[in-house]
């Protein structure tokens, strides 16, 4: 599944990284502690987090994440949006809880969350 398809399936808002919408999602990861995400996330992850600052983009680039899903309605900082656009990392937003997002990813066949 591509990031563009995921947006449609889960009714997510695209905040940044439009050029990365064709990235393939191979699995998922949920985590808010960036050091843990750096050590455990995998390439192709749909990463679910409540973090919304510029460092999430660096972590996504480092891990090869397909996209970042910021849950719980957290507002993404301007610097993060700008950096995500530079790096072609899609940042998606939702008002839904991280728990709900992960359960929906699993229903779509995206596991390892």
N, C-alpha and C positions, 0 to 999 in steps of 0.2 A: 504494500500500500504506500502511496506517495503522501507527502505532507498535504498537498492540495486535496487529495481524497479524504484524508483525515479531517480536515477543516469542514468539509461538507457533511461528513458522517456525524461529527460531534457538535456541529454548529459553533465552531470556535471563531474568534475574531483574530484576523491577521493584523499584528501590530508592526512588524518589521520583517525584513528578509525575504521580500517577494521573489527575488531571483533564485531562492533555494527551495521553491515549492515542489520541484520534481524529485527531491531527495527521497530515497526509499527508506521506509521505516521497517526495521528488521526485528526490533524488540523494544521493550520499554524499561524505564527506570524512574523511581520516585525517590527524591531526597532533597533536603534543604541545606545540609552541611556540606559546603563545597569541597572540603578535603575528602570526604567520603565519596562524593560523586566523582571526583578526579580519580580515585583509586578503584572504583567499582563499575562505573558506567562503561558502556561499550559503543563501538561505532554503530551508527544506525538507530540509536535510541530515540524514542520520543520521551524526553525528560520532563517529568512533572515536578514543579517546585513552587514555593511561594516567594522565593527570592526574586527581586526585580531590579537589581542594580547592574552596573556594567560588567562586573566580574562573572556573571552567568554566561556572557558571550565568550569570554576567554576559556571558561571551563568547557563549553560546548565545542569550541574549536579544538581544544586539547583532546577531548574524548571522541570527537567525530560524531557528535549527536546530530540526528537528522533535524530536530527541532526542539524548542523549549516551549513547554506549556506552563504558563503562569496561572495558577489557580487561585481560588478564594477571592477573586476580584482585586488583587493587588495591582496597583498602578505601576507600570513599567517606567523607569526613569529615562529621561531624554537621552542621556549618554549611552544607555544600553541600546536604545532604538537606533541611534546613529551608528554605533559599533556593529550591531547586527546587520544593518544594511550594508556596511563596508565588507563584512565577512560572509554575506549571503546566508546567514543563519536565521531561519524563520523563528520569530517569537510569536506565540499564539496566546490568547488571553481568554479566560472564562470566569464567570462568577461561581461556577460549581466548585465543590470541595475537591481536594486532592483525592480523597477516597472515592468519590463519585467518578472522577476522570479515570482513575485506574480501573475501576470496575467496568467502565465503558470500553477502555482499551482492551481489556481481557475478552469482553464479548465480541470484539472485532477480530479476535485472534492474535492480538499483540500481547505477548506474554513476557515473562522475566521481569515484571514490575516489582 
